[in-house]
Amino acid sequence: MNTERPSSLIRHPGQTSIPSLENISDFSLNITDCAQVVVPEEVFFTVAAAGILENLLILIAVVRNKNLHLPMYFFICSLAISDMLGSLYKTLENIFIILCKMGYLTRHGDFEKKLDDAMDSMFILSLLGSIFSLLAIAADRYITIFYALRYHNIMTLRRAVVILAIIWAFCAGSSIAIALFSYEAATVIPFTILFPLMMFFILCLYVHMFLLARSHARKIASLPSSTAHHRTNMKGAITLTIFLGVFLCCWAPFVLHILLARFCPHNPYCACYMSIFHVNGTLIMCNAIINPMIFAFRSPELRNTFKKMFYCSRSNCNW
């Protein structure tokens, strides 16, 4: 594990140990004049703790409020878990690096290699979980908007749970496989292709959703009872668009780092970009902070639940 490269995801073919931090630093200085950008540890851990706590509040709010026991909020909880894993991964990685610098851990031991693989799995699980959770939320919003009258028959709680079980089972299996065989091109290439491919698919779904929404809105505009419902659905679609934009801004730089480190590690320009690895890692944790704020700002029911939680925590009431 090192601070210049995103863990063992970028190990070269045949490499079985974690490269030396000092050697990589010297190598980077030899091929680029860009200085290493380091985020202070205090800022790093503060952002990580805030992201974990905020998403934990989302999970608690959904569990405690029965009005939030809906498929959409189940998918939001899935996204919150993914965000928590992302923050936890970066926190553990930073702790691992600190322990290595202090001499409590080595970079070439069997235990350290297993720990490195476990953290790699957590990172990939967080990324894949976020992508598929966003895809599930997008599909849920699509059904809500265009099949509003049949939504409760199509998207039941049972089906939502089954969908989430399939998603996380696939993500867990994929994360373990990619982390263990990340030096094989057969796993590296699909991983690097998956991110832009899934983002393109979700983007196409958004475009299709909003194009059809205009004509669909005209058809139901004459129905007073449906107008408010349609506005609520469109508000959900807009919220989902915000989620996607934030996700791309926070995760794309780190994924680009992985691509550059894997395919052009000796290029001075690539090495210059990789000097901001700490900043890219911090952006992942910022995503975990921003998403709960979007939840609270865009969802009145969730916002009211937070208020009740804080009020009851002070007055020791039950609700």
Contacts in CASP RR format, 6 or more apart in sequence:
PFRMAT RR
TARGET T0000
AUTHOR 0000-0000-0000
METHOD contacts of the structure
MODEL  1
MNTERPSSLIRHPGQTSIPSLENISDFSLNITDCAQVVVPEEVFFTVAAA
GILENLLILIAVVRNKNLHLPMYFFICSLAISDMLGSLYKTLENIFIILC
KMGYLTRHGDFEKKLDDAMDSMFILSLLGSIFSLLAIAADRYITIFYALR
YHNIMTLRRAVVILAIIWAFCAGSSIAIALFSYEAATVIPFTILFPLMMF
FILCLYVHMFLLARSHARKIASLPSSTAHHRTNMKGAITLTIFLGVFLCC
WAPFVLHILLARFCPHNPYCACYMSIFHVNGTLIMCNAIINPMIFAFRSP
ELRNTFKKMFYCSRSNCNW
1 7 0 8 1.000
1 8 0 8 1.000
1 18 0 8 1.000
1 93 0 8 1.000
1 96 0 8 1.000
1 97 0 8 1.000
1 100 0 8 1.000
1 107 0 8 1.000
1 112 0 8 1.000
1 115 0 8 1.000
1 116 0 8 1.000
1 119 0 8 1.000
2 18 0 8 1.000
2 19 0 8 1.000
2 20 0 8 1.000
2 21 0 8 1.000
2 24 0 8 1.000
2 97 0 8 1.000
2 107 0 8 1.000
3 21 0 8 1.000
3 36 0 8 1.000
3 38 0 8 1.000
3 97 0 8 1.000
3 277 0 8 1.000
3 278 0 8 1.000
4 21 0 8 1.000
4 24 0 8 1.000
4 25 0 8 1.000
4 28 0 8 1.000
4 36 0 8 1.000
4 274 0 8 1.000
4 275 0 8 1.000
4 277 0 8 1.000
5 19 0 8 1.000
5 24 0 8 1.000
5 261 0 8 1.000
5 274 0 8 1.000
5 277 0 8 1.000
6 123 0 8 1.000
6 254 0 8 1.000
6 257 0 8 1.000
6 258 0 8 1.000
6 261 0 8 1.000
6 277 0 8 1.000
7 93 0 8 1.000
7 116 0 8 1.000
7 119 0 8 1.000
7 120 0 8 1.000
7 123 0 8 1.000
8 18 0 8 1.000
8 116 0 8 1.000
8 117 0 8 1.000
8 120 0 8 1.000
8 179 0 8 1.000
8 182 0 8 1.000
8 183 0 8 1.000
9 120 0 8 1.000
9 123 0 8 1.000
9 124 0 8 1.000
9 178 0 8 1.000
9 179 0 8 1.000
9 182 0 8 1.000
9 188 0 8 1.000
9 191 0 8 1.000
9 258 0 8 1.000
9 262 0 8 1.000
10 182 0 8 1.000
10 258 0 8 1.000
10 261 0 8 1.000
10 262 0 8 1.000
10 265 0 8 1.000
11 19 0 8 1.000
11 182 0 8 1.000
11 183 0 8 1.000
12 183 0 8 1.000
13 183 0 8 1.000
13 184 0 8 1.000
13 185 0 8 1.000
14 183 0 8 1.000
15 183 0 8 1.000
16 113 0 8 1.000
17 107 0 8 1.000
17 108 0 8 1.000
17 109 0 8 1.000
17 113 0 8 1.000
18 107 0 8 1.000
18 108 0 8 1.000
18 112 0 8 1.000
18 113 0 8 1.000
18 116 0 8 1.000
19 107 0 8 1.000
20 107 0 8 1.000
21 97 0 8 1.000
21 100 0 8 1.000
21 101 0 8 1.000
21 107 0 8 1.000
25 36 0 8 1.000
28 36 0 8 1.000
28 271 0 8 1.000
28 274 0 8 1.000
28 275 0 8 1.000
31 266 0 8 1.000
31 267 0 8 1.000
31 268 0 8 1.000
31 271 0 8 1.000
32 268 0 8 1.000
32 269 0 8 1.000
32 271 0 8 1.000
32 272 0 8 1.000
32 275 0 8 1.000
33 272 0 8 1.000
34 271 0 8 1.000
34 272 0 8 1.000
34 275 0 8 1.000
35 275 0 8 1.000
36 275 0 8 1.000
36 278 0 8 1.000
37 275 0 8 1.000
37 276 0 8 1.000
37 277 0 8 1.000
37 278 0 8 1.000
37 279 0 8 1.000
38 278 0 8 1.000
39 278 0 8 1.000
39 279 0 8 1.000
39 282 0 8 1.000
41 94 0 8 1.000
41 98 0 8 1.000
43 282 0 8 1.000
44 90 0 8 1.000
44 91 0 8 1.000
44 94 0 8 1.000
44 278 0 8 1.000
44 282 0 8 1.000
44 285 0 8 1.000
45 91 0 8 1.000
45 94 0 8 1.000
47 87 0 8 1.000
47 282 0 8 1.000
47 285 0 8 1.000
47 286 0 8 1.000
47 289 0 8 1.000
48 87 0 8 1.000
48 88 0 8 1.000
48 90 0 8 1.000
48 91 0 8 1.000
48 94 0 8 1.000
48 285 0 8 1.000
48 288 0 8 1.000
49 87 0 8 1.000
49 91 0 8 1.000
50 289 0 8 1.000
51 83 0 8 1.000
51 84 0 8 1.000
51 87 0 8 1.000
51 285 0 8 1.000
51 288 0 8 1.000
51 289 0 8 1.000
51 292 0 8 1.000
52 84 0 8 1.000
52 87 0 8 1.000
52 88 0 8 1.000
52 91 0 8 1.000
52 288 0 8 1.000
54 288 0 8 1.000
54 289 0 8 1.000
54 292 0 8 1.000
54 293 0 8 1.000
55 80 0 8 1.000
55 81 0 8 1.000
55 83 0 8 1.000
55 84 0 8 1.000
55 87 0 8 1.000
55 288 0 8 1.000
55 291 0 8 1.000
55 292 0 8 1.000
56 84 0 8 1.000
57 292 0 8 1.000
57 306 0 8 1.000
57 309 0 8 1.000
58 76 0 8 1.000
58 77 0 8 1.000
58 80 0 8 1.000
58 292 0 8 1.000
58 295 0 8 1.000
58 302 0 8 1.000
59 77 0 8 1.000
59 80 0 8 1.000
59 81 0 8 1.000
60 309 0 8 1.000
61 68 0 8 1.000
61 302 0 8 1.000
61 305 0 8 1.000
61 306 0 8 1.000
61 309 0 8 1.000
62 68 0 8 1.000
62 69 0 8 1.000
62 73 0 8 1.000
62 74 0 8 1.000
62 76 0 8 1.000
62 77 0 8 1.000
62 302 0 8 1.000
64 305 0 8 1.000
64 309 0 8 1.000
64 319 0 8 1.000
65 301 0 8 1.000
65 305 0 8 1.000
65 308 0 8 1.000
67 301 0 8 1.000
68 301 0 8 1.000
68 302 0 8 1.000
68 305 0 8 1.000
69 157 0 8 1.000
70 157 0 8 1.000
71 140 0 8 1.000
71 155 0 8 1.000
71 156 0 8 1.000
71 157 0 8 1.000
71 159 0 8 1.000
71 160 0 8 1.000
72 137 0 8 1.000
72 140 0 8 1.000
72 141 0 8 1.000
72 144 0 8 1.000
73 302 0 8 1.000
74 157 0 8 1.000
74 160 0 8 1.000
74 161 0 8 1.000
74 164 0 8 1.000
75 133 0 8 1.000
75 136 0 8 1.000
75 137 0 8 1.000
75 140 0 8 1.000
75 160 0 8 1.000
75 164 0 8 1.000
76 137 0 8 1.000
76 295 0 8 1.000
78 129 0 8 1.000
78 133 0 8 1.000
78 136 0 8 1.000
78 164 0 8 1.000
78 167 0 8 1.000
78 168 0 8 1.000
79 129 0 8 1.000
79 130 0 8 1.000
79 133 0 8 1.000
79 134 0 8 1.000
79 137 0 8 1.000
79 243 0 8 1.000
79 291 0 8 1.000
80 291 0 8 1.000
80 292 0 8 1.000
81 129 0 8 1.000
82 125 0 8 1.000
82 126 0 8 1.000
82 127 0 8 1.000
82 129 0 8 1.000
82 130 0 8 1.000
82 133 0 8 1.000
83 126 0 8 1.000
83 130 0 8 1.000
83 287 0 8 1.000
83 288 0 8 1.000
83 291 0 8 1.000
83 292 0 8 1.000
84 288 0 8 1.000
85 122 0 8 1.000
85 125 0 8 1.000
85 126 0 8 1.000
85 129 0 8 1.000
86 122 0 8 1.000
86 123 0 8 1.000
86 126 0 8 1.000
86 284 0 8 1.000
86 285 0 8 1.000
86 288 0 8 1.000
87 284 0 8 1.000
87 285 0 8 1.000
87 288 0 8 1.000
88 122 0 8 1.000
89 119 0 8 1.000
89 122 0 8 1.000
89 123 0 8 1.000
89 126 0 8 1.000
90 281 0 8 1.000
90 282 0 8 1.000
90 284 0 8 1.000
90 285 0 8 1.000
92 119 0 8 1.000
92 122 0 8 1.000
93 119 0 8 1.000
96 105 0 8 1.000
96 112 0 8 1.000
96 115 0 8 1.000
96 116 0 8 1.000
96 119 0 8 1.000
99 105 0 8 1.000
100 106 0 8 1.000
100 107 0 8 1.000
100 112 0 8 1.000
105 111 0 8 1.000
105 112 0 8 1.000
106 112 0 8 1.000
117 179 0 8 1.000
117 180 0 8 1.000
118 179 0 8 1.000
120 175 0 8 1.000
120 178 0 8 1.000
120 179 0 8 1.000
120 182 0 8 1.000
121 175 0 8 1.000
121 176 0 8 1.000
121 178 0 8 1.000
121 179 0 8 1.000
122 175 0 8 1.000
123 175 0 8 1.000
124 171 0 8 1.000
124 174 0 8 1.000
124 175 0 8 1.000
124 178 0 8 1.000
124 179 0 8 1.000
124 191 0 8 1.000
125 171 0 8 1.000
125 172 0 8 1.000
125 175 0 8 1.000
126 284 0 8 1.000
127 195 0 8 1.000
127 251 0 8 1.000
127 255 0 8 1.000
128 170 0 8 1.000
128 171 0 8 1.000
128 174 0 8 1.000
128 175 0 8 1.000
128 194 0 8 1.000
129 167 0 8 1.000
129 168 0 8 1.000
129 171 0 8 1.000
130 247 0 8 1.000
130 251 0 8 1.000
130 287 0 8 1.000
131 194 0 8 1.000
131 195 0 8 1.000
131 198 0 8 1.000
131 199 0 8 1.000
132 167 0 8 1.000
132 170 0 8 1.000
132 171 0 8 1.000
132 198 0 8 1.000
133 167 0 8 1.000
134 202 0 8 1.000
134 240 0 8 1.000
134 243 0 8 1.000
134 244 0 8 1.000
134 247 0 8 1.000
135 198 0 8 1.000
135 201 0 8 1.000
135 202 0 8 1.000
136 163 0 8 1.000
136 164 0 8 1.000
136 167 0 8 1.000
137 240 0 8 1.000
137 243 0 8 1.000
138 202 0 8 1.000
138 205 0 8 1.000
138 206 0 8 1.000
138 209 0 8 1.000
138 240 0 8 1.000
138 244 0 8 1.000
139 205 0 8 1.000
140 155 0 8 1.000
140 160 0 8 1.000
141 209 0 8 1.000
141 233 0 8 1.000
141 236 0 8 1.000
141 237 0 8 1.000
141 240 0 8 1.000
142 205 0 8 1.000
142 209 0 8 1.000
143 151 0 8 1.000
143 154 0 8 1.000
143 155 0 8 1.000
144 151 0 8 1.000
144 155 0 8 1.000
144 233 0 8 1.000
144 236 0 8 1.000
145 209 0 8 1.000
145 213 0 8 1.000
145 216 0 8 1.000
145 230 0 8 1.000
145 233 0 8 1.000
145 234 0 8 1.000
145 237 0 8 1.000
146 209 0 8 1.000
146 212 0 8 1.000
146 216 0 8 1.000
147 154 0 8 1.000
148 226 0 8 1.000
148 229 0 8 1.000
148 230 0 8 1.000
148 233 0 8 1.000
177 187 0 8 1.000
178 187 0 8 1.000
178 191 0 8 1.000
181 187 0 8 1.000
182 188 0 8 1.000
182 191 0 8 1.000
188 262 0 8 1.000
192 255 0 8 1.000
192 258 0 8 1.000
192 259 0 8 1.000
192 262 0 8 1.000
195 251 0 8 1.000
195 252 0 8 1.000
195 255 0 8 1.000
199 244 0 8 1.000
199 248 0 8 1.000
202 244 0 8 1.000
203 244 0 8 1.000
206 237 0 8 1.000
206 240 0 8 1.000
206 241 0 8 1.000
206 244 0 8 1.000
209 237 0 8 1.000
210 237 0 8 1.000
213 234 0 8 1.000
213 237 0 8 1.000
216 230 0 8 1.000
217 230 0 8 1.000
217 234 0 8 1.000
220 226 0 8 1.000
220 227 0 8 1.000
220 230 0 8 1.000
221 227 0 8 1.000
235 298 0 8 1.000
236 298 0 8 1.000
238 298 0 8 1.000
239 294 0 8 1.000
239 298 0 8 1.000
239 299 0 8 1.000
242 294 0 8 1.000
242 298 0 8 1.000
243 291 0 8 1.000
243 294 0 8 1.000
246 287 0 8 1.000
246 290 0 8 1.000
246 291 0 8 1.000
246 294 0 8 1.000
247 287 0 8 1.000
249 283 0 8 1.000
250 283 0 8 1.000
250 284 0 8 1.000
250 286 0 8 1.000
250 287 0 8 1.000
250 290 0 8 1.000
251 283 0 8 1.000
251 284 0 8 1.000
251 287 0 8 1.000
253 276 0 8 1.000
253 279 0 8 1.000
253 280 0 8 1.000
253 283 0 8 1.000
254 280 0 8 1.000
254 281 0 8 1.000
254 283 0 8 1.000
254 284 0 8 1.000
256 273 0 8 1.000
257 273 0 8 1.000
257 274 0 8 1.000
257 277 0 8 1.000
257 280 0 8 1.000
260 267 0 8 1.000
260 270 0 8 1.000
260 273 0 8 1.000
260 274 0 8 1.000
261 270 0 8 1.000
261 274 0 8 1.000
264 270 0 8 1.000
265 271 0 8 1.000
265 274 0 8 1.000
295 302 0 8 1.000
296 302 0 8 1.000
296 303 0 8 1.000
296 306 0 8 1.000
297 303 0 8 1.000
308 319 0 8 1.000
311 317 0 8 1.000
312 318 0 8 1.000
312 319 0 8 1.000
END
